[in-house]
Every structure is written in C-alpha cells, then in structure tokens.
C-alpha cells in the first residue's frame, strides 16, 4: 500500500540522514524515488499535535499571529523545494534560540517527513487511509484520516454507548435535559476549547458528586476515553469526519480486535441486569453466543434488524473484522 511504502522509504532516509549527521558527512540522501509525502495524512497531523495546540499555534493562543493548523497558514513560512530557505522548517531543526516546539523537539522521523514534503514541492496532497479492506470511516467511504481525537471516530461511539443508554441521555429519556446522540446535542454541554468550562467533561471526571456520569451502577469510561474527550474539547471540539485505522490483513483476534470495539461501542447498552434488547455482551461467552447464531453480524449489518450501534454504525472494514473473526470460529484468542 502507498502509505506503507512511504513509511519504509522514509525510514531508510531517516537512517541515512542520521548516519550522515553522526559522521559529519555532507552527503544528502537522494529522495527522487520516494513516494510523495501526503500533506493531510503525514504532515498536517505533526503540526496539529505538536504546534497547533491550545495556547500556542492554534490561532487563538499567544501565537495567534502564526497559526499552524491548515495548509494555507503553514505554507506562508515555507519555500517549496527549499527547506533551507523555509523559516518554519529552520525553527523546527534549530538547536537553540527560536526552536519549535520549545520544550520538546520533533522526532527525527517527523522532521524528516516535513523536509521531504518541502523538497517535493510542499504541495497540498490530500490522501485517504487505505489500511486493510475498506479501512476508512463512515460506511467505507474515502475519509481523510485524522490522527488526533476525532468526534465521529473516537468520541461519539463512547457517548452513545456509555451515556446515551436507555433511561439516561438517549433521545427518549434525555435525562437532565441532555442527549448525547449527535454532535449537535453533545455541544449543548460543551464549551469548545475549554474542558474546564464544559459541563459534560466535568461530570465525567467527577469522582464523587451526585452528577457523576456515567453513574457508578453503569459501565465506566476508561482513562483513555476520558483523555480523548478532554483533548477533543481542548482542540476546539470540532465536528470532523475522520478515517480509521482498520486492519483486515493481520489476524483478527478477540482480545486484540473484537473486545476493545465491544467495550467502546456496545458495552454501555448491552451490560448489567437489563441489557438493551435482552442481548448481553459483557463477556466472551455472551459475545460468542450471538456470534454463533448470526445475531451479532445481522445487527452490525442491519440485516432484518435495526443496525447497531445506534447512531454510530461501524464502517465496512470494521464489520469485515467481525465477519472474519466469526468465520474463523469466533475463538477466544
């Protein structure tokens, strides 16, 4: 796949570059045969995750005069084809003075990606994630992969499963007047850019108050899920349509693939004493039961029954992972 070739080629280039620096050699590795570095998939995430963070180059912080969150803003300090004349690149590789980021330099790999992108012309190349079969978000469409916490891929499935369960913040119950079934309904309790002022986030991290969400009697959010929600709000609580890394080439296992998906997207509704639809998915045995009788795959595909998960259906690739696991005997591996 193209992305694999890029990373393999870049790895070789990084090793050659590091060796030349170590030996004080002036030789520069030839990049003529490298695949084009993708701006949206390879370069922009580096700037978003390391530079365009709250209070820095996000367009609103102390460095608001120099936002680094889009191609238009980044290219202003880039000289296409010439990294040595690109002010932005020079601040990235600086060893002292006006170095960026100031506290934690970019890795050699990330610096090399940016340099190669500039030498190739610093063009706006938009790419899609093509890992595995149908490895993109939505329903298998070609959505650009977003590396940071993304609403459609990382946030909404958690909210729907663990907050919008029956009797809580679903469309029918909307406990406390709040629903967590879509971007619009979620944003009623979110202050973009400020987790501290977002009621939803504060109830999630509340350790002992009456308004803790989810209640202690229901499946809790993991530390990683809470962290993703906090970062998503901090980034600006954007409504992005983002791809996913979905691998159907390597072995699909219960512990490594199926169970983590169930925990994030299904367990909130299908656990406890009154699971939704009387379908329990709290353990391997529960899942194996609905896998063996066809209920699991039919619900994921919407074959003869409402498609699941509600409000956040899986991509074609994600469903294919379940299909592979089931066809291979739904092992507890």
Secondary structure, 3 states (H helix, E strand, C coil): CHHHHHHHHHHHHHHHHHHHHHCCCCCCCCCCCCCCCCHHHHHHHHHHHHCCCCCCCCCCCCCHHHCCCCHHHHHHHCCCCCHHHCHHHHHHHCCCCCCCCCCCCCCHHHHHHHHHHHHCCCCCCCCCCCCCCCCCCCCCCCCCCCCCCCHHHHHHHHHHHHCCCCCCCCCCCCHHHCCCCCHHHHHHHCCCCCHHHCHHHHHHHCCCCCCCCCCCCCCCCCHHHHHHHHHHHHHCCCCCCCCCCCCCCCCCCHHHHHHHHHHHHCCCCCCCCCCHHHCCCCCHHHHHHHHHCCHHHHHHHCCCCCCCCCCCCCCHHHHHHHHHHHHCCCCCC
